[in-house]
Structures are given as structure tokens and as C-alpha cells.
Amino acid sequence: MAKIAAYLVVLVAASIGSQAFAQNARDVINMFTTMMRAAVIDHARIDWSKIPLAETSCIDQALQQQGYSTGALIQNGIGPGDPRVSNIRFGCRTSTASVPASNENAGNIEGLSAKPTFDCTKAKSATAHIVCLDQVGANADWDLISAYWARYFSLTGNDRNGFDQAQQNWLDSLNQICGISRQQSTFLPAQRQCVLTAYRNRAASYRSQLRGDALAESQF
């Protein structure tokens, strides 16, 4: 069979010219490579969309501390079942195991967690320290993250990369918007309120772009 296929290739090459054949072959290979990559990315995207939102948020926070994100993993075709993220997933499953499943659809953010979506002992930014101060901050963080992930998974392809970068740029801008210096360890009431209001407004903006099941999933 292989000999016959090789023979046919030679015949085609001879009939259309070696240069044209080589170009056509490269085009076909490139086309199939692109199709395969798109299929792998799409499969990874679907697998990640099946992970509970609280667990996905936990995983993404852990990845960000290493300079990665779930969006980057998806673009590289890495799904939640990949051994390279197994340790992170195990830790996040353990940390979210105490959250009743019914709370994920109950729309009650206070019942979900008394802490923010990330480890406050590892908080580095001033805004992260603010949301770690009390339950109100934790609520604002969960409100934003739940809306963020619902909006993220409603997007496709490169739109997710742009969305993720825009979110990071917005977080980086909060210090200037709310008049906070990076070295601050204590915060004025007005600064704290500015950050919390910004979180809620951002979450509301994301939800205004959602419909149907995506909107329902964003309601913690």
C-alpha cells in the first residue's frame, strides 16, 4: 500500500511539476496542521468549561503565580486532565471541597466562601490586600471572579487572550484610579471603597454582556 501511494505521488509530481507539487503539498500540510491545532484547542476549551467555576478560579490564581493562566493552557491545547496541572487541581479540589454544590447555583456569594478566591497570605498587590481585609472584600472578589469566568468562557479563540489581558490591565490601573501606592499596608476608607466599587462595577459590566446560561452561571 505504501509503495502504491509513493508511486502515485511520483506520478502526480511529474504531471504538475515538482515545484508546484511541493508548494501544494506544503499548503495541504499547513492546512491540516492548522485544523488539528484548532481541534486540540477546542477540545481543551470544552474540557475546561466543565470544571466548576470555583475550582477553575482557584487553578487560575495558582497558575498566575507561576506566570501562566488557564487561557494560556487552552491556547497550548492543555486540558484540566493534563498531568502538568494535576497537583494544582488536587489542591484546588481540596480547598473547594467544603463548598456545598448547591451554592454554585444559588446566587449567594456569601455562602460560597468567607475568603477571596486567592490565597491572601500570598497577596502582593495593594488591591489584593484590600479585598483580603474582611467579608465585604471577599464578596466583591467572588462577585468579580464569577462574572469574569462566565464572560471568559463565553468568548472564543484569541478573544479570550485579549479579554484576559484587558482584565490584568484594569487590575494594574486600580492603584492609580483609587490613589493607592504600591507600598501601602494600611488604607483609607475612601481608597478601600473605591476598590470595592470598582470590582462590583466591573462584575456588572461583564454580566451586562452575558445571556442565558452564561448569565446564570455568573450569579454567585
HELIX and SHEET records of a PDB file:
HELIX    1   1 ALA A    2  ILE A   16  1                                  15    
HELIX    2   2 SER A   18  SER A   49  1                                  32    
HELIX    3   3 LEU A   53  GLN A   64  1                                  12    
HELIX    4   4 THR A   70  GLN A   75  1                                   6    
HELIX    5   5 PRO A   83  VAL A   85  5                                   3    
HELIX    6   6 SER A   86  THR A   96  1                                  11    
HELIX    7   7 ALA A  101  ASN A  105  5                                   5    
HELIX    8   8 ILE A  109  LEU A  112  1                                   4    
HELIX    9   9 CYS A  120  LYS A  122  5                                   3    
HELIX   10  10 ALA A  126  VAL A  131  1                                   6    
HELIX   11  11 GLN A  135  TYR A  152  1                                  18    
HELIX   12  12 ASN A  158  ILE A  177  1                                  20    
HELIX   13  13 PRO A  189  ARG A  207  1                                  19    
HELIX   14  14 GLY A  212  GLU A  217  1                                   6    
END                                                                             
